[in-house]
Amino acid sequence: MNIFKKTILTVLVSLFFIGNVYADKVRIGTEGAYPPWNDTDASGKLVGFEIELGYELCKIMEHQCTFVPQDWDGMIPALLMRKFDVIMAGMSITPERQKTITFSQGYATEPATLAVMKGSNLESMDTPGSINLNRKGNEKTLKTITSALAGKTVCVQTATIHQKFLDSGDVGSVNVRAYKTQDEVNLDLTSGRCDVALAAKASFVEYAEASGKAVITVGPNFSGGAFGDGVGVGIRQGGDDAIGKRDAKLLKDFNKAINTARKKGIISKLAIKYFKDDVSM
């Protein structure tokens, strides 16, 4: 074999191994500030439902995964700038987000609810246990909520489905106060700077249990409409170049892994561990 052929063969073998190593390494973006979905413990380690689930999915896919912390309001821009490969951050699947990125199938549901401090005059709000905004017949419930929230300050995390719902006008024109993190929402709710807050129900339950504060949920559990169709893995939309093709493959890999994890009961087990309820889809 002449030197030229040897060189070509060496390059091809090197590219093969580099390609394989690259394909097996997946960076997952997460907030690390949205318990029980994802959080950061006292030592700075990322923990939570999605952190454990992400590693389980990667084990099934035989990919080497690392989590990358990212502020919520920059999550999708960071994905598009390739700071990481996918998102697992309690991100609901909505038509608006699907204009920019694609999603795996949902792995969990995220019912939203209002929360107040015990003793609030909103505590006795008379509404059904849950409503799906994709269905008809919610007019009476929305009217009740609109009346209850009139003149109230409603706190919410910025750039979320919860803020989008409040801005939609479905519950009238409310005084919305937006915060960078859910922790800030919780703190201002307990300090009295918010009359009521809107977020994932699990976030309020987690906070009440961890802090011992008298935070209670009121009104219905919301789903559908602005609240989306479950939580999925956010992935860049595939293209014709090498990275685009890899993104398309990651979508298939995650969908297969989610199916496997669901069938094996992995998602249900983790959901009950973190949410005290099976929120798997």
TAKACOR-V479025 format. One record per residue. N is the residue number from 1. RES is the residue in three letters. OMEGA is omega in whole degrees, 0 to 359 (* if undefined). Layout:
N:RES:OMEGA
N:RES:OMEGA
This chain:
1:MET:182
2:ASN:185
3:ILE:182
4:PHE:180
5:LYS:178
6:LYS:180
7:THR:179
8:ILE:180
9:LEU:179
10:THR:179
11:VAL:181
12:LEU:179
13:VAL:179
14:SER:179
15:LEU:179
16:PHE:181
17:PHE:177
18:ILE:180
19:GLY:181
20:ASN:179
21:VAL:182
22:TYR:183
23:ALA:184
24:ASP:182
25:LYS:182
26:VAL:178
27:ARG:184
28:ILE:178
29:GLY:177
30:THR:183
31:GLU:183
32:GLY:181
33:ALA:185
34:TYR:182
35:PRO:1
36:PRO:179
37:TRP:178
38:ASN:184
39:ASP:177
40:THR:182
41:ASP:185
42:ALA:181
43:SER:181
44:GLY:181
45:LYS:176
46:LEU:181
47:VAL:175
48:GLY:183
49:PHE:185
50:GLU:178
51:ILE:178
52:GLU:181
53:LEU:180
54:GLY:179
55:TYR:177
56:GLU:179
57:LEU:180
58:CYS:177
59:LYS:178
60:ILE:182
61:MET:185
62:GLU:174
63:HIS:175
64:GLN:188
65:CYS:172
66:THR:178
67:PHE:180
68:VAL:179
69:PRO:182
70:GLN:175
71:ASP:186
72:TRP:187
73:ASP:176
74:GLY:187
75:MET:182
76:ILE:175
77:PRO:180
78:ALA:176
79:LEU:182
80:LEU:178
81:MET:175
82:ARG:172
83:LYS:173
84:PHE:188
85:ASP:181
86:VAL:178
87:ILE:166
88:MET:189
89:ALA:181
90:GLY:185
91:MET:181
92:SER:180
93:ILE:180
94:THR:178
95:PRO:181
96:GLU:179
97:ARG:181
98:GLN:173
99:LYS:186
100:THR:180
101:ILE:175
102:THR:182
103:PHE:167
104:SER:170
105:GLN:181
106:GLY:175
107:TYR:179
108:ALA:176
109:THR:182
110:GLU:178
111:PRO:179
112:ALA:179
113:THR:174
114:LEU:177
115:ALA:179
116:VAL:172
117:MET:180
118:LYS:183
119:GLY:178
120:SER:177
121:ASN:175
122:LEU:186
123:GLU:184
124:SER:180
125:MET:185
126:ASP:179
127:THR:176
128:PRO:183
129:GLY:180
130:SER:174
131:ILE:175
132:ASN:186
133:LEU:175
134:ASN:182
135:ARG:179
136:LYS:176
137:GLY:181
138:ASN:188
139:GLU:183
140:LYS:180
141:THR:180
142:LEU:178
143:LYS:178
144:THR:181
145:ILE:178
146:THR:180
147:SER:182
148:ALA:184
149:LEU:181
150:ALA:179
151:GLY:181
152:LYS:173
153:THR:182
154:VAL:181
155:CYS:186
156:VAL:175
157:GLN:184
158:THR:176
159:ALA:179
160:THR:175
161:ILE:181
162:HIS:175
163:GLN:180
164:LYS:179
165:PHE:180
166:LEU:180
167:ASP:185
168:SER:183
169:GLY:180
170:ASP:178
171:VAL:176
172:GLY:179
173:SER:184
174:VAL:178
175:ASN:185
176:VAL:174
177:ARG:186
178:ALA:182
179:TYR:182
180:LYS:182
181:THR:176
182:GLN:177
183:ASP:180
184:GLU:176
185:VAL:182
186:ASN:182
187:LEU:181
188:ASP:174
189:LEU:183
190:THR:180
191:SER:177
192:GLY:179
193:ARG:174
194:CYS:173
195:ASP:185
196:VAL:179
197:ALA:179
198:LEU:179
199:ALA:173
200:ALA:181
201:LYS:183
202:ALA:180
203:SER:179
204:PHE:180
205:VAL:179
206:GLU:182
207:TYR:180
208:ALA:181
209:GLU:183
210:ALA:185
211:SER:184
212:GLY:180
213:LYS:184
214:ALA:177
215:VAL:179
216:ILE:178
217:THR:181
218:VAL:178
219:GLY:184
220:PRO:166
221:ASN:182
222:PHE:171
223:SER:180
224:GLY:179
225:GLY:181
226:ALA:183
227:PHE:173
228:GLY:185
229:ASP:179
230:GLY:181
231:VAL:181
232:GLY:176
233:VAL:178
234:GLY:184
235:ILE:176
236:ARG:177
237:GLN:184
238:GLY:177
239:GLY:183
240:ASP:180
241:ASP:185
242:ALA:180
243:ILE:178
244:GLY:179
245:LYS:177
246:ARG:178
247:ASP:179
248:ALA:178
249:LYS:178
250:LEU:178
251:LEU:179
252:LYS:181
253:ASP:181
254:PHE:178
255:ASN:179
256:LYS:182
257:ALA:178
258:ILE:177
259:ASN:180
260:THR:181
261:ALA:178
262:ARG:182
263:LYS:180
264:LYS:179
265:GLY:183
266:ILE:183
267:ILE:179
268:SER:181
269:LYS:180
270:LEU:179
271:ALA:180
272:ILE:178
273:LYS:187
274:TYR:184
275:PHE:185
276:LYS:182
277:ASP:179
278:ASP:181
279:VAL:179
280:SER:180
281:MET:*
